[in-house]
């Protein structure tokens, strides 16, 4: 774990870049709102992926710095929005932007982030490609978030949302959703590093595939930790409280459960108010299935697939670090 | 008025362009959400300004079409956000996006609009200039909206907002706020038309000044109609209900009122719940001052200034139409 912390330190290099761009032309009173999301923590995984992908294909830190800052900022943009959508009050142990500064201010900060991204794109190397990649990635994020909402089983008092709600979610539908919600940004973070180093097509393809697979693995592990995690600093079963069927550990459990168990679990997810007793009941039902091992296996396979796709890249320290990050995603288990 | 309707028909040319861009890569189920804001009406003033500004400086409709669509879409982007911030339920006589499709869907639609704007910018003529103009304009909108919120006297339960709330607003502060909230987009809509026709600097300056002045006039008239308007289809005194001190008719009244009247009016604006009786009392207080005539005079002067700044442009039908739009802004009075 220590080694991974050292690797992720690389991603911290984007912090001053992000802050400098965010504060350009911002009103003095608005700056604390703009800084909060960035200052409240985060591991800078996406920025690290961009910088390492750039280095692993022959680029310098200087080449990758603005693209790395961009994709890290895209992530933080999506987090502010997520917290508005899910009415989140605490993230990474501190108040969310909406909780600390009010919802309208959080919304305006998110909009401001988006304009800042455009300024960054203008200054980034290989600008048109990176700008297009960013735009397509944000569109994917929007669609992923939209589907995640439609996979919820209750909690949005909206006839429109209710009319589209999906009470069954297949593996394919789940993978499509997390592909858009999470993996697209991992993929783009890696690919942007390749663009920044002006890497040849086979290297870009390798980075693309690597980012995609570890991005899927990352979300599978996030789902796992939500249901089975201990000492993660997060409350267990948040997805159950939020009626989210778009969690692979839940989907695995639903397949394994008998009709009665399946019905009971789905009923809990569909309750307008999920009590703590409900969460315990749901977790007990899930623990009685093979969900835990199946979910771990899936994450492991995705990580291994991701690592294998780096074969095309020359052996460098940066490539070894990318491999270590892939392992770290899986090892968040322990 | 008939003549102005005919002129504004020009702006409707952007509707199919906006729809085509919005529907690119959008999920089928998301399309009704994306279409609603555009289909729910609007006069297409901004698109018309871009197309006329382009024509008045020698460009064709083809040159100006995408820029016109862009600035009209920026406007609609800001309206979706405004309705989220002000919890708006009805706009132009129909349900707002957030009311009809839920707040998360409205938010995602707004984000999608922003990415669509980037796609449009990529295809627009003089792309880098227009993209920069759009970005700077959206940043102005954000700051204008932020200040408008800080000029409210109640209604946001947020220690942060309360700590920055301004209980006195000067004319200068008011003009800065509406400059950002409204006039910046009018200015940009005109300037974009000039960019699209590749107009020389003196023409760009003229369009810039024209857009700025009539944009200010437009907001002054909006404020006027909110307080004094009849048969506008909107409820009178919405700004009073929403605790907004950033309304020139209110500011004019506060200057004219004696200490007692001023105190009474400010107390109403600061009430957590403004009743219909309160609105009537406030309107009566305002009617007893010179606010009505002063506000009209201000709008008239701004419109005249705007028209004067078009002097530099050759006499064309398009210029005459720009003049007619300027007059229309002022004549919304009657």
Boltz contact constraints between the chains, C-beta under 6 A:
constraints:
  - contact:
      token1: [A, 27]
      token2: [B, 143]
      max_distance: 6.0
  - contact:
      token1: [A, 29]
      token2: [B, 164]
      max_distance: 6.0
  - contact:
      token1: [A, 85]
      token2: [B, 104]
      max_distance: 6.0
  - contact:
      token1: [A, 101]
      token2: [B, 160]
      max_distance: 6.0
  - contact:
      token1: [A, 102]
      token2: [B, 156]
      max_distance: 6.0
  - contact:
      token1: [A, 102]
      token2: [B, 158]
      max_distance: 6.0
  - contact:
      token1: [A, 102]
      token2: [B, 161]
      max_distance: 6.0
  - contact:
      token1: [A, 104]
      token2: [B, 85]
      max_distance: 6.0
  - contact:
      token1: [A, 104]
      token2: [B, 149]
      max_distance: 6.0
  - contact:
      token1: [A, 108]
      token2: [B, 142]
      max_distance: 6.0
  - contact:
      token1: [A, 108]
      token2: [B, 146]
      max_distance: 6.0
  - contact:
      token1: [A, 111]
      token2: [B, 142]
      max_distance: 6.0
  - contact:
      token1: [A, 112]
      token2: [B, 142]
      max_distance: 6.0
  - contact:
      token1: [A, 114]
      token2: [B, 114]
      max_distance: 6.0
  - contact:
      token1: [A, 115]
      token2: [B, 135]
      max_distance: 6.0
  - contact:
      token1: [A, 115]
      token2: [B, 138]
      max_distance: 6.0
  - contact:
      token1: [A, 115]
      token2: [B, 139]
      max_distance: 6.0
  - contact:
      token1: [A, 118]
      token2: [B, 135]
      max_distance: 6.0
  - contact:
      token1: [A, 135]
      token2: [B, 115]
      max_distance: 6.0
  - contact:
      token1: [A, 135]
      token2: [B, 118]
      max_distance: 6.0
  - contact:
      token1: [A, 138]
      token2: [B, 115]
      max_distance: 6.0
  - contact:
      token1: [A, 139]
      token2: [B, 115]
      max_distance: 6.0
  - contact:
      token1: [A, 142]
      token2: [B, 108]
      max_distance: 6.0
  - contact:
      token1: [A, 142]
      token2: [B, 111]
      max_distance: 6.0
  - contact:
      token1: [A, 142]
      token2: [B, 112]
      max_distance: 6.0
  - contact:
      token1: [A, 143]
      token2: [B, 27]
      max_distance: 6.0
  - contact:
      token1: [A, 146]
      token2: [B, 108]
      max_distance: 6.0
  - contact:
      token1: [A, 149]
      token2: [B, 104]
      max_distance: 6.0
  - contact:
      token1: [A, 156]
      token2: [B, 102]
      max_distance: 6.0
  - contact:
      token1: [A, 158]
      token2: [B, 102]
      max_distance: 6.0
  - contact:
      token1: [A, 160]
      token2: [B, 101]
      max_distance: 6.0
  - contact:
      token1: [A, 161]
      token2: [B, 102]
      max_distance: 6.0
  - contact:
      token1: [A, 164]
      token2: [B, 29]
      max_distance: 6.0
